Amino acid sequence: KINSEEMSEVKQVVWLDGRSLKIKDLKEIGEGKVLVKLAEEGVSNITKCRKALEDMLLESKSNKKSYMKKPLYGVNTGFGSNADEIVEEDELEQLQYNLVLSHSTGVGPALSPERVRRLI
């Protein structure tokens, strides 16, 4: 969250389109000097990728034999040493939740607001 002092310094918008982000943009994002917005092209790319993923899952689901399911790493399989394990359909949402949860814990000191802005 950018505080009101930082808002008065905002000079431009960095549009996330999936192609044009520069190192200097990350620096300015971290310093709170710019606003970050998702460009229509970015939304379109995310939508296309989501549809492709859903299509792959539907293709996998349509094959009735569970041992023939098409493995999609980290989507319907475990991670790392559990990558060979197919996750059942009714557990897919929990798998994704667990993935986010596992990455939300860390060790060491908290990140500075600048680093958090750059990562988000």
C-alpha positions as CSV (number, residue, x, y, z in Angstrom):
1,K,0.0,0.0,0.0
2,I,1.4,3.4,-0.9
3,N,0.9,6.1,1.7
4,S,-0.4,9.5,1.0
5,E,3.1,11.1,1.0
6,E,4.2,8.6,-1.6
7,M,1.1,9.2,-3.7
8,S,1.9,12.9,-4.1
9,E,5.2,11.8,-5.7
10,V,3.6,9.4,-8.2
11,K,4.4,10.6,-11.7
12,Q,3.5,7.8,-14.0
13,V,1.9,4.4,-14.4
14,V,3.8,1.2,-15.2
15,W,1.5,-1.0,-17.3
16,L,2.0,-4.7,-17.0
17,D,1.6,-6.2,-20.4
18,G,3.9,-9.2,-20.2
19,R,6.6,-7.8,-22.4
20,S,7.8,-4.3,-21.5
21,L,8.7,-4.3,-17.8
22,K,12.2,-2.9,-17.3
23,I,14.7,-3.0,-14.4
24,K,14.2,0.8,-13.9
25,D,10.4,0.2,-13.6
26,L,11.0,-2.3,-10.8
27,K,13.2,0.2,-9.0
28,E,10.5,2.9,-9.3
29,I,7.8,0.4,-8.2
30,G,9.9,-0.5,-5.1
31,E,10.4,3.2,-4.3
32,G,6.6,3.8,-4.6
33,K,7.2,6.4,-7.4
34,V,4.8,4.8,-9.9
35,L,1.4,3.2,-9.9
36,V,1.2,-0.3,-11.4
37,K,-1.7,-1.4,-13.5
38,L,-2.5,-4.5,-15.6
39,A,-2.7,-3.6,-19.3
40,E,-5.5,-5.0,-21.4
41,E,-2.9,-7.1,-23.2
42,G,-1.8,-8.5,-19.8
43,V,-5.4,-9.4,-19.0
44,S,-5.8,-11.0,-22.4
45,N,-2.6,-13.1,-22.0
46,I,-3.7,-14.3,-18.6
47,T,-7.2,-15.2,-19.9
48,K,-5.6,-17.2,-22.8
49,C,-3.3,-19.0,-20.5
50,R,-6.1,-19.9,-18.1
51,K,-8.2,-21.2,-21.0
52,A,-5.4,-23.3,-22.3
53,L,-4.8,-24.8,-18.9
54,E,-8.5,-25.5,-18.4
55,D,-8.7,-27.1,-21.8
56,M,-5.7,-29.4,-20.9
57,L,-7.5,-30.3,-17.6
58,L,-10.7,-31.1,-19.5
59,E,-8.8,-33.2,-22.0
60,S,-7.2,-35.1,-19.1
61,K,-10.6,-35.4,-17.3
62,S,-12.3,-36.8,-20.4
63,N,-10.0,-39.8,-20.3
64,K,-11.9,-42.1,-18.0
65,K,-8.9,-44.3,-17.0
66,S,-7.2,-42.5,-14.1
67,Y,-3.7,-43.9,-15.0
68,M,-4.0,-42.2,-18.4
69,K,-4.6,-38.7,-17.0
70,K,-2.4,-36.2,-18.6
71,P,0.0,-35.0,-15.9
72,L,0.3,-31.2,-15.7
73,Y,3.1,-30.5,-13.2
74,G,1.8,-28.7,-10.1
75,V,-1.7,-28.4,-11.5
76,N,-2.9,-32.0,-11.2
77,T,0.4,-33.5,-9.9
78,G,2.4,-33.1,-6.7
79,F,5.6,-31.0,-6.6
80,G,9.3,-32.0,-6.5
81,S,9.7,-35.6,-5.4
82,N,5.9,-36.0,-5.5
83,A,5.7,-34.9,-9.2
84,D,4.8,-38.5,-10.2
85,E,1.7,-38.4,-8.0
86,I,-1.6,-37.5,-9.8
87,V,-3.9,-35.4,-7.7
88,E,-7.6,-36.3,-7.9
89,E,-10.0,-33.8,-9.3
90,D,-11.7,-33.2,-5.9
91,E,-8.3,-32.3,-4.4
92,L,-7.1,-29.8,-7.0
93,E,-8.3,-26.7,-5.3
94,Q,-6.7,-27.8,-2.0
95,L,-3.4,-28.5,-3.9
96,Q,-3.3,-24.9,-5.2
97,Y,-4.3,-23.5,-1.8
98,N,-1.5,-25.5,-0.2
99,L,1.0,-24.2,-2.8
100,V,0.2,-20.6,-2.0
101,L,0.2,-21.3,1.7
102,S,3.6,-23.0,1.5
103,H,5.1,-20.0,-0.2
104,S,3.6,-17.6,2.3
105,T,5.9,-18.7,5.1
106,G,9.5,-17.8,5.3
107,V,12.6,-17.7,7.4
108,G,14.6,-14.7,8.3
109,P,13.8,-11.0,8.6
110,A,10.7,-9.5,6.9
111,L,11.2,-7.9,3.5
112,S,11.3,-4.2,3.2
113,P,8.2,-2.5,1.7
114,E,10.3,-1.7,-1.4
115,R,11.1,-5.4,-2.0
116,V,7.5,-6.4,-1.4
117,R,6.3,-3.9,-4.0
118,R,8.8,-5.3,-6.6
119,L,7.8,-8.9,-5.9
120,I,4.0,-8.3,-6.1
